[in-house]
Amino acid sequence: MTVCNACRYCEAYCPVFQAMEQRVTFSSGDLAYLANLCHNCGECLYACQYAPPHEFGIDVPRTLSKVRVESYEAAAWPPFAAVAFRQAVDGDDRSPLGSAHS
């Protein structure tokens, strides 16, 4: 997210990048907040000059999807229900944009 925060090219694409501009560093709570703003639309991925096949290989939707699942697992009640979220990610053979496009 540091490269994204420095580049700012995707700022007009979604609320994630607008919310990022108020932060210089990101705590785990900040990342969970940003991940839950992301809807896996993929617009930032298509516009990103650092997306694969660039050597940086930045894939914001996939990264935020993983963080979002972790936040869902942490908030699951009862705690044993968190395994339902984990199974969806472990068998991840979906498109690069996640379940929204599978």
N, C-alpha and C positions, 0 to 999 in steps of 0.2 A: 504493500500500500504506500510505501515511501516514494516509489517511482511514480505512482499514480498521483500522489499529492503534489509532487514536483512538476509533473507534466501538465495536468489540469485540462487536457484536450477534451476529455469526456464530460466536463462539468455540466453541459447543457443536456446530457442524455438522460439522467435519472437523479433521484434525490440522494443517492449514495454519495455522489461526488459533491453535491451542494452541502451535505452535512459534513463531509471531510474537510472542507476549507476552514472550519473553525478549530481544527485540531492539528498540532504539530507532531505529537507522538500519540500512539494508540495503545490504550490498555486493553485487556481482554474484554472488559465491558463495552468499550468503544467499538471493538471489532464485532461483538455480538449485535450491538445496535445497528451498525452499518450493514451487517449480513441480513438482518431482518428487514431492512429497507429494500434490499435487492429482490427483484422478482424474476431473475434469470431470463430477462428479455434478450440479452446477448448484444444489444446495441453497442455497448462499450467494447466488447470483444471484437466486433467487426471493424470498429473505428480505431482500435488501439494499434499504434505503430510498434509496440513492444510485444504484441501477441505472437504465438507460434506462427511461423517458424523462426522468429527473431531469437537470438541467443538468450534473451531474458525470459522468454516463454511465459509472459504474464497472461493469466487466464482468470480475470476477476470473477466472472460468474461461478466458475468451478470452485475457486478458493472460498468465496463467500458462501457457497452452498455447503461446503464442509463445515465452516464455522457455524452456520445456521443450524445444521443437524446437531452439532455439539451443544448449542444453546437449548435446543429442544430436548435433548437428552438430560441436560442439567435441570430443566424445569419439569420434567415428566413426573406425574404423580399417579399412582404409586411408583416408587423408583424402579421397580422391575419392568415397568412399561417402556423404559428407555431403550430396551433391546429392540423394540419395533422400529425405531429410527435407525439404529445401528445396522440392522440387516439390510435396509434399503441402500445404504452407502457401500457396504462391504461387497455386494454383488454389482458394483457400478460398471456396467458395460454399455451404458447409455450414450447418447450423443454428447458432444462437448458442452452442451448448454444445459444438461441436466434433465430432470423429469418433465419439464415444461414442453420439451420438444421430442419426447420419445414415443 
